[in-house]
Amino acid sequence: MPIVPQYTPNPNALKFGVGVEVGGPRSYVPANAGDDPVARELFGIEGIMSVFMTADFVTITKHPDADWSGITPAVATILERHFPD
C-alpha cells in the first residue's frame, strides 16, 4: 500500500496511513524519540516538530516555517521502509 499523506485541520500536520498497526498511541518530540527507531529516523528530517503514532497511521507536525515539499517525500520513504505492506 502506498503511503499517502492526508490533510488535517491543522495546516502544520499531515496524517500518513501506513496500512498496518503501528501500536500506540505514542507521541514523540526530539527529546524523547531515542527509544523508537521510526521516530528517531523521522526527526532526522529537518522541520519536524512532533510525531504521533496510533492505529494504522502516523501524524507528523512540522514547524510553522518548514515546507511540506521537502518533508512529505522523506517521511513517506521512511514509513514505507519501516511498515512494508
C-alpha positions in Angstrom: 0.0 0.0 0.0 1.5 3.4 -1.0 1.9 5.8 1.9 -0.3 8.8 1.0 -0.5 12.0 3.2 -3.9 13.2 4.2 -4.6 16.8 5.2 -5.8 17.5 8.8 -7.5 20.6 10.1 -4.0 21.8 11.3 -2.1 23.1 8.3 1.2 22.1 10.1 0.1 18.4 10.5 -0.3 15.6 7.9 -1.6 12.1 8.6 0.2 9.2 6.8 -1.8 6.0 6.6 0.6 3.0 6.7 -1.9 0.1 6.3 -0.7 -1.8 9.3 -1.0 -1.4 13.1 1.7 0.9 14.5 0.6 0.4 18.1 0.2 3.4 20.4 -1.0 5.9 21.0 2.5 7.3 21.3 3.7 10.9 20.9 7.3 11.9 20.4 9.3 15.1 20.3 13.0 15.1 19.6 13.9 14.8 23.3 12.0 11.5 23.8 12.4 9.8 20.4 15.6 7.9 21.2 13.8 4.6 22.0 11.7 4.4 18.9 13.6 3.7 15.6 10.9 5.2 13.4 10.5 8.4 15.4 14.3 8.7 15.7 14.7 8.5 11.9 11.8 10.8 11.2 13.4 13.5 13.4 16.4 13.3 11.1 14.2 15.2 8.6 14.6 19.0 9.0 11.5 20.8 10.1 9.6 18.0 12.0 8.4 19.1 15.4 6.4 16.1 16.6 5.4 12.5 15.7 2.2 10.8 16.8 1.6 7.1 16.1 -1.6 5.1 16.7 -3.8 2.6 15.0 -2.6 2.4 11.3 -1.3 5.9 10.9 1.4 8.3 11.8 0.8 12.1 12.1 3.7 14.4 11.5 3.6 18.0 12.8 6.1 20.4 11.2 7.5 23.7 12.4 5.3 26.5 11.1 8.1 27.9 8.9 9.0 24.5 7.4 7.9 23.5 3.9 5.9 20.3 3.3 7.5 19.8 -0.2 10.8 18.6 1.4 9.3 16.8 4.4 6.5 14.7 2.8 8.5 12.6 0.4 11.2 11.9 3.0 8.5 10.9 5.6 6.9 8.6 3.0 10.2 6.9 2.2 10.9 6.2 5.9 7.4 4.9 6.6 7.5 2.6 3.5 10.7 1.1 4.8 9.5 0.6 8.3 5.9 -0.5 7.5 6.1 -2.5 4.3 2.8 -3.9 3.0 
